[in-house]
Amino acid sequence: MVTVLGTSLVLFTVVYAEKKGWVDKGKVRVIMHIGMNMGILGSLLYFLYTLSSFLPFL
């Protein structure tokens, strides 16, 4: 829960900074893509870790 709230706070801060003109749209796009890819990778690794408790050969 804390991770979701922290990530949301970071993303909303980046969007706010983009609206104020502090960063350009290209940087925001890169940050968003990296964040989404890391979230997907983290979820996949957590899924595999959880699955390994049921399948000892992983």
PAZAPA-4460 file (N, C-alpha, C; in steps of 0.05 Angstrom, whole numbers, plus 32768, in hexadecimal, padded with zeros to 4 digits):
% residues 58
    n_x    n_y    n_z   ca_x   ca_y   ca_z    c_x    c_y    c_z   seq   type   mol
   8011   7FE8   8000   8000   8000   8000   8011   8019   8000     1      M     A
   8026   8019   8010   8038   8030   8012   8047   8033   7FF7     2      V     A
   804E   801D   7FEA   805B   801F   7FD0   8049   802C   7FBB     3      T     A
   8030   8024   7FBB   801D   8030   7FA8   8019   804E   7FAD     4      V     A
   8016   8055   7FC6   8013   8072   7FCC   802C   8082   7FC5     5      L     A
   8044   8076   7FCB   805C   8084   7FC5   8060   8088   7FA7     6      G     A
   805A   8073   7F98   805C   8074   7F7B   8049   8089   7F6F     7      T     A
   8031   8089   7F79   801D   809C   7F70   8025   80B8   7F76     8      S     A
   8031   80BC   7F8D   803A   80D7   7F95   8050   80E0   7F82     9      L     A
   8063   80CF   7F7C   8078   80D6   7F69   806D   80DC   7F4E    10      V     A
   805B   80CC   7F44   8050   80D1   7F29   8040   80EB   7F28    11      L     A
   8030   80F0   7F3D   8021   8109   7F3D   8034   8121   7F3F    12      F     A
   804A   811E   7F4E   805D   8134   7F50   806A   8139   7F35    13      T     A
   8071   8124   7F26   807C   8128   7F0B   8069   8135   7EF9    14      V     A
   804F   812D   7EFA   803B   813A   7EE9   8037   8157   7EF0    15      V     A
   8037   815D   7F0A   8035   8179   7F13   804C   818A   7F0A    16      Y     A
   8064   817E   7F0C   807C   818D   7F03   807B   8192   7EE5    17      A     A
   8070   817F   7ED6   806E   8182   7EB9   8059   8198   7EB2    18      E     A
   8043   8199   7EC1   802F   81AD   7EBC   803A   81C9   7EC3    19      K     A
   804B   81CB   7ED7   8056   81E5   7EDF   806C   81EE   7ECC    20      K     A
   8076   81DB   7EBC   808B   81E2   7EA9   80A7   81DE   7EB4    21      G     A
   80AA   81D0   7ECA   80C4   81CB   7ED6   80D4   81B5   7EC7    22      W     A
   80C6   81A3   7EBA   80D3   818E   7EAA   80C4   818C   7E8F    23      V     A
   80D1   8182   7E7B   80C4   8181   7E61   80B6   8166   7E5E    24      D     A
   80A5   8164   7E49   8095   814C   7E45   80A5   8134   7E3F    25      K     A
   80BC   8137   7E32   80CD   8120   7E2B   80D8   8113   7E44    26      G     A
   80E1   8123   7E58   80EB   8118   7E71   80D5   810A   7E81    27      K     A
   80BD   8116   7E81   80A6   8109   7E8E   80A0   80EE   7E81    28      V     A
   80A0   80ED   7E67   809A   80D4   7E59   80AF   80BF   7E60    29      R     A
   80C8   80C6   7E61   80DD   80B3   7E68   80D9   80A9   7E84    30      V     A
   80D4   80BB   7E97   80D0   80B3   7EB3   80B8   80A1   7EB5    31      I     A
   80A2   80A7   7EA7   808A   8096   7EA9   808F   807A   7E9D    32      M     A
   809D   8079   7E87   80A3   805E   7E7B   80B5   804E   7E8D    33      H     A
   80CA   805A   7E98   80DC   804C   7EAA   80CD   8042   7EC2    34      I     A
   80BC   8053   7ECD   80AC   804C   7EE5   8099   8035   7EE0    35      G     A
   808C   8036   7EC9   8079   8020   7EC2   8088   8006   7EBD    36      M     A
   809E   8008   7EAF   80AE   7FEF   7EAA   80B9   7FE3   7EC4    37      N     A
   80C2   7FF4   7ED6   80CC   7FEA   7EF0   80B6   7FDD   7F00    38      M     A
   809E   7FE9   7EFF   8087   7FDE   7F0D   807F   7FC3   7F02    39      G     A
   807F   7FC1   7EE8   8078   7FA7   7EDB   808D   7F92   7EE2    40      I     A
   80A6   7F99   7EE1   80BC   7F87   7EE7   80BA   7F7E   7F05    41      L     A
   80B6   7F91   7F16   80B3   7F8B   7F33   809C   7F78   7F38    42      G     A
   8086   7F7D   7F2C   806E   7F6B   7F2F   8074   7F4F   7F25    43      S     A
   8081   7F4D   7F0E   8088   7F33   7F03   809C   7F24   7F15    44      L     A
   80B0   7F32   7F1F   80C3   7F25   7F31   80B5   7F1C   7F4B    45      L     A
   80A3   7F2C   7F55   8095   7F25   7F6E   8083   7F0D   7F68    46      Y     A
   8076   7F0C   7F51   8065   7EF5   7F49   8076   7EDC   7F48    47      F     A
   808E   7EDD   7F3B   809F   7EC6   7F39   80A9   7EBD   7F55    48      L     A
   80AF   7ED0   7F66   80B7   7ECA   7F81   80A1   7EBC   7F90    49      Y     A
   8088   7EC6   7F8E   8071   7EB9   7F9B   806C   7E9D   7F8F    50      T     A
   806F   7E9B   7F75   806B   7E81   7F68   807F   7E6D   7F70    51      L     A
   8098   7E76   7F76   80AD   7E64   7F7D   80A7   7E55   7F98    52      S     A
   8096   7E60   7FA9   808F   7E52   7FC1   807E   7E3A   7FBC    53      S     A
   806F   7E3A   7FA5   805F   7E24   7F9E   806E   7E10   7F8B    54      F     A
   8081   7E1B   7F7C   8090   7E0A   7F6A   80AE   7E0C   7F72    55      L     A
   80B8   7DF8   7F80   80D3   7DFA   7F8B   80E9   7DFB   7F77    56      P     A
   80E4   7DF4   7F5E   80F9   7DF4   7F4A   80FE   7E0F   7F3D    57      F     A
   80EF   7E24   7F44   80F4   7E3E   7F39   8109   7E4D   7F48    58      L     A
***
